């Protein structure tokens, strides 16, 4: 995947997190109609920019904006 696509998906993820708040990565992927890998890459982009908080609950990854 190209860097530009990851950055674009990161923007979509940020917008959705701004609307929703805490959500699982899988549910976020479903709402955005993206693959789990695409969402994970976008979350990584946002994490690198220190814009998200990631936590694991019972083996499931959840994310929200900082």
mmCIF file of the N, C-alpha and C atoms, coordinates in Angstrom:
data_MODEL
# 
_entry.id   MODEL 
# 
loop_
_atom_site.group_PDB 
_atom_site.id 
_atom_site.type_symbol 
_atom_site.label_atom_id 
_atom_site.label_alt_id 
_atom_site.label_comp_id 
_atom_site.label_asym_id 
_atom_site.label_entity_id 
_atom_site.label_seq_id 
_atom_site.pdbx_PDB_ins_code 
_atom_site.Cartn_x 
_atom_site.Cartn_y 
_atom_site.Cartn_z 
_atom_site.occupancy 
_atom_site.B_iso_or_equiv 
_atom_site.pdbx_formal_charge 
_atom_site.auth_seq_id 
_atom_site.auth_comp_id 
_atom_site.auth_asym_id 
_atom_site.auth_atom_id 
_atom_site.pdbx_PDB_model_num 
ATOM 1   N N  . UNK A 1 1  ? 0.850   -1.182 0.000  1.00 0.00 ? 1  UNK A N  1 
ATOM 2   C CA . UNK A 1 1  ? 0.000   0.000  0.000  1.00 0.00 ? 1  UNK A CA 1 
ATOM 3   C C  . UNK A 1 1  ? 0.890   1.238  0.000  1.00 0.00 ? 1  UNK A C  1 
ATOM 4   N N  . UNK A 1 2  ? 0.490   2.206  -0.766 1.00 0.00 ? 2  UNK A N  1 
ATOM 5   C CA . UNK A 1 2  ? 1.257   3.439  -0.845 1.00 0.00 ? 2  UNK A CA 1 
ATOM 6   C C  . UNK A 1 2  ? 1.042   4.297  0.398  1.00 0.00 ? 2  UNK A C  1 
ATOM 7   N N  . UNK A 1 3  ? 2.088   5.057  0.727  1.00 0.00 ? 3  UNK A N  1 
ATOM 8   C CA . UNK A 1 3  ? 2.032   5.943  1.874  1.00 0.00 ? 3  UNK A CA 1 
ATOM 9   C C  . UNK A 1 3  ? 0.859   6.921  1.787  1.00 0.00 ? 3  UNK A C  1 
ATOM 10  N N  . UNK A 1 4  ? 0.581   7.401  0.594  1.00 0.00 ? 4  UNK A N  1 
ATOM 11  C CA . UNK A 1 4  ? -0.515  8.359  0.419  1.00 0.00 ? 4  UNK A CA 1 
ATOM 12  C C  . UNK A 1 4  ? -1.852  7.746  0.819  1.00 0.00 ? 4  UNK A C  1 
ATOM 13  N N  . UNK A 1 5  ? -2.061  6.470  0.473  1.00 0.00 ? 5  UNK A N  1 
ATOM 14  C CA . UNK A 1 5  ? -3.309  5.793  0.844  1.00 0.00 ? 5  UNK A CA 1 
ATOM 15  C C  . UNK A 1 5  ? -3.413  5.609  2.350  1.00 0.00 ? 5  UNK A C  1 
ATOM 16  N N  . UNK A 1 6  ? -2.303  5.288  2.992  1.00 0.00 ? 6  UNK A N  1 
ATOM 17  C CA . UNK A 1 6  ? -2.309  5.123  4.444  1.00 0.00 ? 6  UNK A CA 1 
ATOM 18  C C  . UNK A 1 6  ? -2.651  6.458  5.102  1.00 0.00 ? 6  UNK A C  1 
ATOM 19  N N  . UNK A 1 7  ? -2.049  7.534  4.613  1.00 0.00 ? 7  UNK A N  1 
ATOM 20  C CA . UNK A 1 7  ? -2.338  8.862  5.149  1.00 0.00 ? 7  UNK A CA 1 
ATOM 21  C C  . UNK A 1 7  ? -3.790  9.262  4.945  1.00 0.00 ? 7  UNK A C  1 
ATOM 22  N N  . UNK A 1 8  ? -4.342  8.957  3.775  1.00 0.00 ? 8  UNK A N  1 
ATOM 23  C CA . UNK A 1 8  ? -5.741  9.259  3.496  1.00 0.00 ? 8  UNK A CA 1 
ATOM 24  C C  . UNK A 1 8  ? -6.651  8.471  4.435  1.00 0.00 ? 8  UNK A C  1 
ATOM 25  N N  . UNK A 1 9  ? -6.344  7.174  4.613  1.00 0.00 ? 9  UNK A N  1 
ATOM 26  C CA . UNK A 1 9  ? -7.135  6.353  5.529  1.00 0.00 ? 9  UNK A CA 1 
ATOM 27  C C  . UNK A 1 9  ? -7.007  6.853  6.962  1.00 0.00 ? 9  UNK A C  1 
ATOM 28  N N  . UNK A 1 10 ? -5.829  7.350  7.327  1.00 0.00 ? 10 UNK A N  1 
ATOM 29  C CA . UNK A 1 10 ? -5.635  7.905  8.671  1.00 0.00 ? 10 UNK A CA 1 
ATOM 30  C C  . UNK A 1 10 ? -6.566  9.098  8.881  1.00 0.00 ? 10 UNK A C  1 
ATOM 31  N N  . UNK A 1 11 ? -6.754  9.893  7.856  1.00 0.00 ? 11 UNK A N  1 
ATOM 32  C CA . UNK A 1 11 ? -7.694  11.014 7.946  1.00 0.00 ? 11 UNK A CA 1 
ATOM 33  C C  . UNK A 1 11 ? -9.117  10.548 8.159  1.00 0.00 ? 11 UNK A C  1 
ATOM 34  N N  . UNK A 1 12 ? -9.525  9.499  7.445  1.00 0.00 ? 12 UNK A N  1 
ATOM 35  C CA . UNK A 1 12 ? -10.872 8.945  7.609  1.00 0.00 ? 12 UNK A CA 1 
ATOM 36  C C  . UNK A 1 12 ? -11.042 8.362  9.015  1.00 0.00 ? 12 UNK A C  1 
ATOM 37  N N  . UNK A 1 13 ? -10.017 7.659  9.481  1.00 0.00 ? 13 UNK A N  1 
ATOM 38  C CA . UNK A 1 13 ? -10.060 7.073  10.825 1.00 0.00 ? 13 UNK A CA 1 
ATOM 39  C C  . UNK A 1 13 ? -10.181 8.188  11.866 1.00 0.00 ? 13 UNK A C  1 
ATOM 40  N N  . UNK A 1 14 ? -9.381  9.239  11.726 1.00 0.00 ? 14 UNK A N  1 
ATOM 41  C CA . UNK A 1 14 ? -9.420  10.347 12.690 1.00 0.00 ? 14 UNK A CA 1 
ATOM 42  C C  . UNK A 1 14 ? -10.811 10.959 12.734 1.00 0.00 ? 14 UNK A C  1 
ATOM 43  N N  . UNK A 1 15 ? -11.418 11.188 11.563 1.00 0.00 ? 15 UNK A N  1 
ATOM 44  C CA . UNK A 1 15 ? -12.762 11.772 11.513 1.00 0.00 ? 15 UNK A CA 1 
ATOM 45  C C  . UNK A 1 15 ? -13.782 10.883 12.221 1.00 0.00 ? 15 UNK A C  1 
ATOM 46  N N  . UNK A 1 16 ? -13.703 9.572  11.965 1.00 0.00 ? 16 UNK A N  1 
ATOM 47  C CA . UNK A 1 16 ? -14.662 8.653  12.576 1.00 0.00 ? 16 UNK A CA 1 
ATOM 48  C C  . UNK A 1 16 ? -14.460 8.579  14.089 1.00 0.00 ? 16 UNK A C  1 
ATOM 49  N N  . UNK A 1 17 ? -13.193 8.553  14.533 1.00 0.00 ? 17 UNK A N  1 
ATOM 50  C CA . UNK A 1 17 ? -12.924 8.532  15.967 1.00 0.00 ? 17 UNK A CA 1 
ATOM 51  C C  . UNK A 1 17 ? -13.405 9.810  16.629 1.00 0.00 ? 17 UNK A C  1 
ATOM 52  N N  . UNK A 1 18 ? -13.327 10.921 15.936 1.00 0.00 ? 18 UNK A N  1 
ATOM 53  C CA . UNK A 1 18 ? -13.810 12.192 16.467 1.00 0.00 ? 18 UNK A CA 1 
ATOM 54  C C  . UNK A 1 18 ? -15.323 12.146 16.674 1.00 0.00 ? 18 UNK A C  1 
ATOM 55  N N  . UNK A 1 19 ? -16.040 11.418 15.824 1.00 0.00 ? 19 UNK A N  1 
ATOM 56  C CA . UNK A 1 19 ? -17.494 11.266 15.938 1.00 0.00 ? 19 UNK A CA 1 
ATOM 57  C C  . UNK A 1 19 ? -17.881 10.273 17.026 1.00 0.00 ? 19 UNK A C  1 
ATOM 58  N N  . UNK A 1 20 ? -17.149 9.147  17.094 1.00 0.00 ? 20 UNK A N  1 
ATOM 59  C CA . UNK A 1 20 ? -17.577 8.004  17.897 1.00 0.00 ? 20 UNK A CA 1 
ATOM 60  C C  . UNK A 1 20 ? -16.924 7.937  19.268 1.00 0.00 ? 20 UNK A C  1 
ATOM 61  N N  . UNK A 1 21 ? -15.635 8.136  19.334 1.00 0.00 ? 21 UNK A N  1 
ATOM 62  C CA . UNK A 1 21 ? -14.909 7.918  20.584 1.00 0.00 ? 21 UNK A CA 1 
ATOM 63  C C  . UNK A 1 21 ? -14.300 6.532  20.583 1.00 0.00 ? 21 UNK A C  1 
ATOM 64  N N  . UNK A 1 22 ? -14.333 5.853  21.705 1.00 0.00 ? 22 UNK A N  1 
ATOM 65  C CA . UNK A 1 22 ? -13.709 4.538  21.861 1.00 0.00 ? 22 UNK A CA 1 
ATOM 66  C C  . UNK A 1 22 ? -14.425 3.491  21.008 1.00 0.00 ? 22 UNK A C  1 
ATOM 67  N N  . UNK A 1 23 ? -13.643 2.722  20.238 1.00 0.00 ? 23 UNK A N  1 
ATOM 68  C CA . UNK A 1 23 ? -14.210 1.696  19.354 1.00 0.00 ? 23 UNK A CA 1 
ATOM 69  C C  . UNK A 1 23 ? -13.135 0.646  19.087 1.00 0.00 ? 23 UNK A C  1 
ATOM 70  N N  . UNK A 1 24 ? -13.568 -0.577 18.837 1.00 0.00 ? 24 UNK A N  1 
ATOM 71  C CA . UNK A 1 24 ? -12.608 -1.631 18.491 1.00 0.00 ? 24 UNK A CA 1 
ATOM 72  C C  . UNK A 1 24 ? -12.112 -1.412 17.067 1.00 0.00 ? 24 UNK A C  1 
ATOM 73  N N  . UNK A 1 25 ? -10.911 -1.877 16.794 1.00 0.00 ? 25 UNK A N  1 
ATOM 74  C CA . UNK A 1 25 ? -10.360 -1.734 15.450 1.00 0.00 ? 25 UNK A CA 1 
ATOM 75  C C  . UNK A 1 25 ? -11.233 -2.455 14.426 1.00 0.00 ? 25 UNK A C  1 
ATOM 76  N N  . UNK A 1 26 ? -11.738 -3.620 14.800 1.00 0.00 ? 26 UNK A N  1 
ATOM 77  C CA . UNK A 1 26 ? -12.579 -4.385 13.883 1.00 0.00 ? 26 UNK A CA 1 
ATOM 78  C C  . UNK A 1 26 ? -13.874 -3.632 13.557 1.00 0.00 ? 26 UNK A C  1 
ATOM 79  N N  . UNK A 1 27 ? -14.515 -3.076 14.588 1.00 0.00 ? 27 UNK A N  1 
ATOM 80  C CA . UNK A 1 27 ? -15.754 -2.324 14.371 1.00 0.00 ? 27 UNK A CA 1 
ATOM 81  C C  . UNK A 1 27 ? -15.483 -1.051 13.561 1.00 0.00 ? 27 UNK A C  1 
ATOM 82  N N  . UNK A 1 28 ? -14.358 -0.411 13.825 1.00 0.00 ? 28 UNK A N  1 
ATOM 83  C CA . UNK A 1 28 ? -13.971 0.785  13.067 1.00 0.00 ? 28 UNK A CA 1 
ATOM 84  C C  . UNK A 1 28 ? -13.793 0.437  11.591 1.00 0.00 ? 28 UNK A C  1 
ATOM 85  N N  . UNK A 1 29 ? -13.130 -0.672 11.313 1.00 0.00 ? 29 UNK A N  1 
ATOM 86  C CA . UNK A 1 29 ? -12.942 -1.123 9.933  1.00 0.00 ? 29 UNK A CA 1 
ATOM 87  C C  . UNK A 1 29 ? -14.294 -1.363 9.255  1.00 0.00 ? 29 UNK A C  1 
ATOM 88  N N  . UNK A 1 30 ? -15.208 -1.968 9.990  1.00 0.00 ? 30 UNK A N  1 
ATOM 89  C CA . UNK A 1 30 ? -16.541 -2.238 9.435  1.00 0.00 ? 30 UNK A CA 1 
ATOM 90  C C  . UNK A 1 30 ? -17.269 -0.934 9.113  1.00 0.00 ? 30 UNK A C  1 
ATOM 91  N N  . UNK A 1 31 ? -17.224 0.017  10.020 1.00 0.00 ? 31 UNK A N  1 
ATOM 92  C CA . UNK A 1 31 ? -17.916 1.290  9.801  1.00 0.00 ? 31 UNK A CA 1 
ATOM 93  C C  . UNK A 1 31 ? -17.309 2.086  8.642  1.00 0.00 ? 31 UNK A C  1 
ATOM 94  N N  . UNK A 1 32 ? -16.008 1.979  8.466  1.00 0.00 ? 32 UNK A N  1 
ATOM 95  C CA . UNK A 1 32 ? -15.335 2.704  7.382  1.00 0.00 ? 32 UNK A CA 1 
ATOM 96  C C  . UNK A 1 32 ? -15.301 1.928  6.073  1.00 0.00 ? 32 UNK A C  1 
ATOM 97  N N  . UNK A 1 33 ? -15.733 0.663  6.129  1.00 0.00 ? 33 UNK A N  1 
ATOM 98  C CA . UNK A 1 33 ? -15.693 -0.221 4.954  1.00 0.00 ? 33 UNK A CA 1 
ATOM 99  C C  . UNK A 1 33 ? -14.271 -0.368 4.425  1.00 0.00 ? 33 UNK A C  1 
ATOM 100 N N  . UNK A 1 34 ? -13.348 -0.564 5.376  1.00 0.00 ? 34 UNK A N  1 
ATOM 101 C CA . UNK A 1 34 ? -11.942 -0.805 5.068  1.00 0.00 ? 34 UNK A CA 1 
ATOM 102 C C  . UNK A 1 34 ? -11.544 -2.145 5.651  1.00 0.00 ? 34 UNK A C  1 
ATOM 103 N N  . UNK A 1 35 ? -10.476 -2.709 5.152  1.00 0.00 ? 35 UNK A N  1 
ATOM 104 C CA . UNK A 1 35 ? -9.958  -3.945 5.713  1.00 0.00 ? 35 UNK A CA 1 
ATOM 105 C C  . UNK A 1 35 ? -9.298  -3.690 7.061  1.00 0.00 ? 35 UNK A C  1 
ATOM 106 N N  . UNK A 1 36 ? -9.218  -4.738 7.875  1.00 0.00 ? 36 UNK A N  1 
ATOM 107 C CA . UNK A 1 36 ? -8.573  -4.615 9.182  1.00 0.00 ? 36 UNK A CA 1 
ATOM 108 C C  . UNK A 1 36 ? -7.127  -4.137 9.048  1.00 0.00 ? 36 UNK A C  1 
ATOM 109 N N  . UNK A 1 37 ? -6.429  -4.618 8.024  1.00 0.00 ? 37 UNK A N  1 
ATOM 110 C CA . UNK A 1 37 ? -5.037  -4.210 7.808  1.00 0.00 ? 37 UNK A CA 1 
ATOM 111 C C  . UNK A 1 37 ? -4.947  -2.730 7.471  1.00 0.00 ? 37 UNK A C  1 
ATOM 112 N N  . UNK A 1 38 ? -5.837  -2.246 6.628  1.00 0.00 ? 38 UNK A N  1 
ATOM 113 C CA . UNK A 1 38 ? -5.840  -0.824 6.266  1.00 0.00 ? 38 UNK A CA 1 
ATOM 114 C C  . UNK A 1 38 ? -6.071  0.053  7.492  1.00 0.00 ? 38 UNK A C  1 
ATOM 115 N N  . UNK A 1 39 ? -6.993  -0.361 8.340  1.00 0.00 ? 39 UNK A N  1 
ATOM 116 C CA . UNK A 1 39 ? -7.278  0.405  9.559  1.00 0.00 ? 39 UNK A CA 1 
ATOM 117 C C  . UNK A 1 39 ? -6.085  0.337  10.509 1.00 0.00 ? 39 UNK A C  1 
ATOM 118 N N  . UNK A 1 40 ? -5.480  -0.830 10.639 1.00 0.00 ? 40 UNK A N  1 
ATOM 119 C CA . UNK A 1 40 ? -4.319  -0.965 11.526 1.00 0.00 ? 40 UNK A CA 1 
ATOM 120 C C  . UNK A 1 40 ? -3.168  -0.073 11.065 1.00 0.00 ? 40 UNK A C  1 
ATOM 121 N N  . UNK A 1 41 ? -2.929  -0.008 9.763  1.00 0.00 ? 41 UNK A N  1 
ATOM 122 C CA . UNK A 1 41 ? -1.880  0.869  9.234  1.00 0.00 ? 41 UNK A CA 1 
ATOM 123 C C  . UNK A 1 41 ? -2.209  2.336  9.514  1.00 0.00 ? 41 UNK A C  1 
ATOM 124 N N  . UNK A 1 42 ? -3.464  2.711  9.337  1.00 0.00 ? 42 UNK A N  1 
ATOM 125 C CA . UNK A 1 42 ? -3.882  4.094  9.596  1.00 0.00 ? 42 UNK A CA 1 
ATOM 126 C C  . UNK A 1 42 ? -3.753  4.429  11.080 1.00 0.00 ? 42 UNK A C  1 
ATOM 127 N N  . UNK A 1 43 ? -4.109  3.493  11.942 1.00 0.00 ? 43 UNK A N  1 
ATOM 128 C CA . UNK A 1 43 ? -3.970  3.703  13.389 1.00 0.00 ? 43 UNK A CA 1 
ATOM 129 C C  . UNK A 1 43 ? -2.494  3.852  13.743 1.00 0.00 ? 43 UNK A C  1 
ATOM 130 N N  . UNK A 1 44 ? -1.647  3.071  13.112 1.00 0.00 ? 44 UNK A N  1 
ATOM 131 C CA . UNK A 1 44 ? -0.206  3.190  13.334 1.00 0.00 ? 44 UNK A CA 1 
ATOM 132 C C  . UNK A 1 44 ? 0.306   4.568  12.952 1.00 0.00 ? 44 UNK A C  1 
ATOM 133 N N  . UNK A 1 45 ? -0.195  5.082  11.846 1.00 0.00 ? 45 UNK A N  1 
ATOM 134 C CA . UNK A 1 45 ? 0.172   6.429  11.387 1.00 0.00 ? 45 UNK A CA 1 
ATOM 135 C C  . UNK A 1 45 ? -0.212  7.456  12.461 1.00 0.00 ? 45 UNK A C  1 
ATOM 136 N N  . UNK A 1 46 ? -1.465  7.343  12.949 1.00 0.00 ? 46 UNK A N  1 
ATOM 137 C CA . UNK A 1 46 ? -1.941  8.280  13.965 1.00 0.00 ? 46 UNK A CA 1 
ATOM 138 C C  . UNK A 1 46 ? -1.207  8.099  15.299 1.00 0.00 ? 46 UNK A C  1 
ATOM 139 N N  . UNK A 1 47 ? -0.858  6.862  15.618 1.00 0.00 ? 47 UNK A N  1 
ATOM 140 C CA . UNK A 1 47 ? -0.111  6.597  16.852 1.00 0.00 ? 47 UNK A CA 1 
ATOM 141 C C  . UNK A 1 47 ? 1.267   7.227  16.776 1.00 0.00 ? 47 UNK A C  1 
ATOM 142 N N  . UNK A 1 48 ? 1.892   7.152  15.621 1.00 0.00 ? 48 UNK A N  1 
ATOM 143 C CA . UNK A 1 48 ? 3.212   7.755  15.431 1.00 0.00 ? 48 UNK A CA 1 
ATOM 144 C C  . UNK A 1 48 ? 3.150   9.270  15.639 1.00 0.00 ? 48 UNK A C  1 
ATOM 145 N N  . UNK A 1 49 ? 2.007   9.863  15.278 1.00 0.00 ? 49 UNK A N  1 
ATOM 146 C CA . UNK A 1 49 ? 1.800   11.297 15.476 1.00 0.00 ? 49 UNK A CA 1 
ATOM 147 C C  . UNK A 1 49 ? 1.264   11.605 16.874 1.00 0.00 ? 49 UNK A C  1 
ATOM 148 N N  . UNK A 1 50 ? 1.143   10.579 17.721 1.00 0.00 ? 50 UNK A N  1 
ATOM 149 C CA . UNK A 1 50 ? 0.670   10.705 19.102 1.00 0.00 ? 50 UNK A CA 1 
ATOM 150 C C  . UNK A 1 50 ? -0.744  11.286 19.179 1.00 0.00 ? 50 UNK A C  1 
ATOM 151 N N  . UNK A 1 51 ? -1.623  10.839 18.272 1.00 0.00 ? 51 UNK A N  1 
ATOM 152 C CA . UNK A 1 51 ? -2.983  11.354 18.216 1.00 0.00 ? 51 UNK A CA 1 
ATOM 153 C C  . UNK A 1 51 ? -4.023  10.382 18.748 1.00 0.00 ? 51 UNK A C  1 
ATOM 154 N N  . UNK A 1 52 ? -3.618  9.142  18.997 1.00 0.00 ? 52 UNK A N  1 
ATOM 155 C CA . UNK A 1 52 ? -4.587  8.144  19.461 1.00 0.00 ? 52 UNK A CA 1 
ATOM 156 C C  . UNK A 1 52 ? -4.074  7.435  20.706 1.00 0.00 ? 52 UNK A C  1 
ATOM 157 N N  . UNK A 1 53 ? -5.032  6.895  21.433 1.00 0.00 ? 53 UNK A N  1 
ATOM 158 C CA . UNK A 1 53 ? -4.761  6.054  22.586 1.00 0.00 ? 53 UNK A CA 1 
ATOM 159 C C  . UNK A 1 53 ? -5.264  4.663  22.227 1.00 0.00 ? 53 UNK A C  1 
ATOM 160 N N  . UNK A 1 54 ? -4.432  3.652  22.404 1.00 0.00 ? 54 UNK A N  1 
ATOM 161 C CA . UNK A 1 54 ? -4.781  2.272  22.063 1.00 0.00 ? 54 UNK A CA 1 
ATOM 162 C C  . UNK A 1 54 ? -4.763  1.450  23.334 1.00 0.00 ? 54 UNK A C  1 
ATOM 163 N N  . UNK A 1 55 ? -5.792  0.644  23.534 1.00 0.00 ? 55 UNK A N  1 
ATOM 164 C CA . UNK A 1 55 ? -5.818  -0.237 24.699 1.00 0.00 ? 55 UNK A CA 1 
ATOM 165 C C  . UNK A 1 55 ? -6.363  -1.604 24.297 1.00 0.00 ? 55 UNK A C  1 
ATOM 166 N N  . UNK A 1 56 ? -5.954  -2.602 25.032 1.00 0.00 ? 56 UNK A N  1 
ATOM 167 C CA . UNK A 1 56 ? -6.409  -3.970 24.790 1.00 0.00 ? 56 UNK A CA 1 
ATOM 168 C C  . UNK A 1 56 ? -7.347  -4.372 25.918 1.00 0.00 ? 56 UNK A C  1 
ATOM 169 N N  . UNK A 1 57 ? -8.523  -4.864 25.548 1.00 0.00 ? 57 UNK A N  1 
ATOM 170 C CA . UNK A 1 57 ? -9.514  -5.359 26.518 1.00 0.00 ? 57 UNK A CA 1 
ATOM 171 C C  . UNK A 1 57 ? -9.896  -6.772 26.116 1.00 0.00 ? 57 UNK A C  1 
ATOM 172 N N  . UNK A 1 58 ? -9.593  -7.706 26.976 1.00 0.00 ? 58 UNK A N  1 
ATOM 173 C CA . UNK A 1 58 ? -9.915  -9.114 26.710 1.00 0.00 ? 58 UNK A CA 1 
ATOM 174 C C  . UNK A 1 58 ? -9.433  -9.557 25.332 1.00 0.00 ? 58 UNK A C  1 
ATOM 175 N N  . UNK A 1 59 ? -8.249  -9.128 24.952 1.00 0.00 ? 59 UNK A N  1 
ATOM 176 C CA . UNK A 1 59 ? -7.649  -9.550 23.696 1.00 0.00 ? 59 UNK A CA 1 
ATOM 177 C C  . UNK A 1 59 ? -8.087  -8.768 22.470 1.00 0.00 ? 59 UNK A C  1 
ATOM 178 N N  . UNK A 1 60 ? -8.961  -7.770 22.657 1.00 0.00 ? 60 UNK A N  1 
ATOM 179 C CA . UNK A 1 60 ? -9.454  -6.958 21.537 1.00 0.00 ? 60 UNK A CA 1 
ATOM 180 C C  . UNK A 1 60 ? -8.850  -5.568 21.649 1.00 0.00 ? 60 UNK A C  1 
ATOM 181 N N  . UNK A 1 61 ? -8.331  -5.052 20.525 1.00 0.00 ? 61 UNK A N  1 
ATOM 182 C CA . UNK A 1 61 ? -7.747  -3.713 20.513 1.00 0.00 ? 61 UNK A CA 1 
ATOM 183 C C  . UNK A 1 61 ? -8.828  -2.662 20.311 1.00 0.00 ? 61 UNK A C  1 
ATOM 184 N N  . UNK A 1 62 ? -8.790  -1.641 21.164 1.00 0.00 ? 62 UNK A N  1 
ATOM 185 C CA . UNK A 1 62 ? -9.689  -0.499 21.079 1.00 0.00 ? 62 UNK A CA 1 
ATOM 186 C C  . UNK A 1 62 ? -8.839  0.746  20.875 1.00 0.00 ? 62 UNK A C  1 
ATOM 187 N N  . UNK A 1 63 ? -9.429  1.735  20.244 1.00 0.00 ? 63 UNK A N  1 
ATOM 188 C CA . UNK A 1 63 ? -8.713  2.975  19.965 1.00 0.00 ? 63 UNK A CA 1 
ATOM 189 C C  . UNK A 1 63 ? -9.647  4.161  20.185 1.00 0.00 ? 63 UNK A C  1 
ATOM 190 N N  . UNK A 1 64 ? -9.047  5.287  20.589 1.00 0.00 ? 64 UNK A N  1 
ATOM 191 C CA . UNK A 1 64 ? -9.786  6.546  20.699 1.00 0.00 ? 64 UNK A CA 1 
ATOM 192 C C  . UNK A 1 64 ? -8.792  7.679  20.517 1.00 0.00 ? 64 UNK A C  1 
ATOM 193 N N  . UNK A 1 65 ? -9.301  8.863  20.234 1.00 0.00 ? 65 UNK A N  1 
ATOM 194 C CA . UNK A 1 65 ? -8.423  10.027 20.098 1.00 0.00 ? 65 UNK A CA 1 
ATOM 195 C C  . UNK A 1 65 ? -7.933  10.460 21.470 1.00 0.00 ? 65 UNK A C  1 
ATOM 196 N N  . UNK A 1 66 ? -6.738  11.039 21.483 1.00 0.00 ? 66 UNK A N  1 
ATOM 197 C CA . UNK A 1 66 ? -6.198  11.583 22.734 1.00 0.00 ? 66 UNK A CA 1 
ATOM 198 C C  . UNK A 1 66 ? -6.826  12.910 23.026 1.00 0.00 ? 66 UNK A C  1 
# 
